């Protein structure tokens, strides 16, 4: 039995502009546009949670399936993706900076398709193993509410979805591995861009000409999409987007490739974030170390100078003096002030702590995040290579990919993996010798100088019990002090440094290898997939609906295997049902009053806000009639009627309805003419 249950009556702060009036039942939130450029988020009880400034005039708002994110399109031709919990901007992109956005739709589609016509399909995956699922989670893969499970650096930056060559990361908006998040953006009614999981973008899919696209619907099957458009003559046309592929298994391959393409971008973005963080920390440490060594150079120059034009101390001279100190155990008097005051134990402790923190964090991030991500990419590329070969052999269709490009990507990934392991081994040795060097400076220089005049005998008595390797210290000074390996591998910029500089690795830095790897995937592998999807997308005309003279408000929804289209004009509601082959049934329902607002439901129910008279308005829930073309209002099967007395303070004028993805219920909100007073209801 259908019921309309009133959940909340309330009043909003501010002055809504009426562009966006939307509710999110999953998060129990209301999104209301204010001043044409801002979204204010309210709880159902009217409490304001936060606001976001879209900066450009808002066109529309869409929630993703989970309600965890929402997308806002603007007149600046950009789409902004926000985190529903915090209002934080997690992605911003323009599918076409010069073309206006005319329609936006956000849905989730299943990764498994119905391919009953191919008997072997259920058994094809019988022996497949999901190796990725058995591997540890990366920090960006953990559940939104379980972030403590992953180590390393968690980065969240804005990104552009137009180009996969961008190195900054976007947030994966999909929380269900069995689904593919699908955001569609239509530009200038001429083409649309499909974005999957907020990561992989397929741009420039051409739409039928001479149409203004009003609605887009996809139930849960990516290969079963419907577009409702209006021609220049006012006629409504229904298109179904199909893919020119002959075998159901090919469709399954396409979905797998879309999933893997999104994963590749996600992993590459994650590696880039982690390496950038390592590079940032290494730069801070090397800058500090260089400043201390530069001060040492100045102290040497000042102590040795006999004339005003004494040349600067070279890097080799600095190393030579430090070597002499280690070999002889004698610290020149003119350096006492530097070691005791300018640098001192405080500077040494700061340097030692910062250095060891860097080495430990870099090791942890490299092992737990970067190396694991590379291993996952290699698994993905191997699977994609297998799909490419299988599809080529079975159907003569490589899905827009090149086996040679895939193999090159795998080899580059292997090379980068080896380089990261080598990097860890070398900076482990560097850290060990760095600590010996710091210990030597602490004992043999700072402590010795401090005890030199007061307690030298005690120092000499204790000294033999302290392990300080002069050989290791000299090796560190000669090999790592001015040319640290961590600077070479992470390509740390040292142009403004005075002492510490970046050395050149014969095999190239990790940054260079990562860039080569990204170029191979982003500029050679993925564009082929993008072009393939765009080329295979075709639009089939399902049916047409005659034009009306008056402007009409149209809605569309999938109902089982049929498509329902409704249009209203004043007091009449026309409902059209199309089956798969385009057969059409129509119903005309005349209502005793003006239709203020209405929504179609996927189970063939309709909820409608009706102005019965100046004194009475009603929220009506009824079933779609099964027979007859012209239906009187009295013949409708009314499930429930919720009356609103206009003598009260609340006079409803518009309505919004949103499906709850976790149940079969729908949540709606009725607003008055000010858009401030509202009633939230739920339909079971």
JODAVEN-V122459 format. One line per field, one symbol per residue. ss: DSSP state (A for helix, B for strand, O for the rest). phi: phi as a letter, one per 20 degrees, with the letter a starting at -180 (. if undefined). psi: psi as a letter, one per 20 degrees, with the letter a starting at -180 (. if undefined). A space follows every 10 residues. Layout:
# JODAVEN-V122459
ss=???
phi=???
psi=???
This chain:
# JODAVEN-V122459
ss=OOOBBBBBBB BOOOOBBBBB BBBBOOOOBB BBBBOOOBBB BBBOOOOBBB BBBOOOOBBB BBBOOOOOBB BBBBOOOOBB BBBOOOOOBB BBBOOOOOOO BBBBBBBBBB OOOOOOOOOO AAAAOOOOOO AAAAOOOOOO OOOOOOAAAO OOOOOOOOOO OOOOOOOOOO OOOOOOOOBB BBBBBBBOOO BBBBBBOOOB BBBBBBOOOO BBBBBBBBOO OOOOBBBBBB BOOOOBBBBB BBBOOOOAAA AAAAAAAAAA AAAAAAAAAA AAAAAAAAAA AAAAAAAAAA AAAAAAAAAA AAAAOOOOOO OOOOAAAAAA AAAAAAAAOO OOAAAAAAAA AAAAAAAAAA AAAAAAAAAA AAAAAAAAAA AAAAAAAAAA AAAAAAAAAA AAAAAOOOOO OOAAAAAAAA AAAAAAAAAA AAAAAAAAAA AAAAAAAAAA AAAAAAAAAA AOOOOAAAAA AAAOOOOOOA AAAAAAAAAO OOOOAAAAAO OOOOOOOOOO OOOOOOOOOA AAAAAAAAAA AAAAAAAAAA AAAAAABBBB BBBBBOOOOO OOBBBBBBBO OBBBBBBBBO OBBBBBBBOO OOOBBBBBBB OOOBBBBBBB OOOOBBBBBB BOOOOBBBBB BBBOOOOOOB BBAAAOOBBB BBBBBOOOOO OBBBBBBBBO OOOOOBBBBB BBOOOOBBBB BBBO
phi=.ecddfebda cefncgenfc cbddffdlcd dceclmccdd dcffenffea ccefmdfeda cceegfmfcc dcecfemddd ddfffdmffd abbcfbfedf edacbcbcdf eedecffdff gfdfefdfde fgfeegeefe dfggdcfffd eneddbcfbd efcfefeeed efeedcfecc fcddcedlld bcddddlmce ddelefdgfl cdedbcccfb dgecdccdcc efenfecddd eccfcedgff ffffffffff ffffffffff ffffffffff ffffffffff ffffffffff fffefdcfef ffffffffff fffffffemd dggfdgfffe dfemffffff ffffffffff ffffffffdf ffffffffff ffffffffff fffecmceln dcffffffff ffffffffff ffgfffffff fgffffffff ffefdfffff egddbfffff fegfedecef ffffffffdd gecffffffe lffcfefdce ceedefenff ffffffffff efdcefgffg fffffefcdd feaccffdfe fcddcbbecl edddccbdbl ddcdccddef eofdcccdde deqeeeabbe dfemdcdbdd efafebccdd dbeffebndd degfefeeea cdeceffefe cfcbbcccfe febeecdcbd defemdebce ccde
psi=pqqopphppr pqqanqiigo nqqnhhilqp oppqkiiqpp pqrhjippgr qpoihrppgr ppqrgijiqq ppqrijjqpp pqphgijpoi qpqohohipq piqpqprpqq ipqolhiohi giihjhjqpn hhhiqqqrhi irqhjliihq aapoqorqrp ihpiipiqqq pojpioiiro poppoppkkh rqppppkkgp porloprqrl qopgqpppfj ohjmqppprp rhiippqpqp prpmphqhhh hhgghggggh gggggggggg gggghhgggg hhggghgggh gghghgghhg ghhipirhkp qqprghhggg ghghggghjp pqhiighghh ggfahghggg ggghghgggg hgggggghgg ggggghghgg hgghgggggg hghgikojkj rphggghggg ghggghgghh ggggghiggg gghghgghhg gggifghghh igiglhghgh hhghipoooh ghghhgghhh gimqhhhghj lppjhjrhgp rprpphiqrh gghgggghgg ghigghhhgg hggghipqpp ogrqpqqqgq pqoqqqqpoc jrpppqqqoe jpopppppah ijppqqpppp qmrpohqrpq qikkqpppop ngahipqqop prqpqhrqgo pqhiiqnphq poqooiirho oqhrqqppqo iiajrqprpp qahijgprpp rpo.
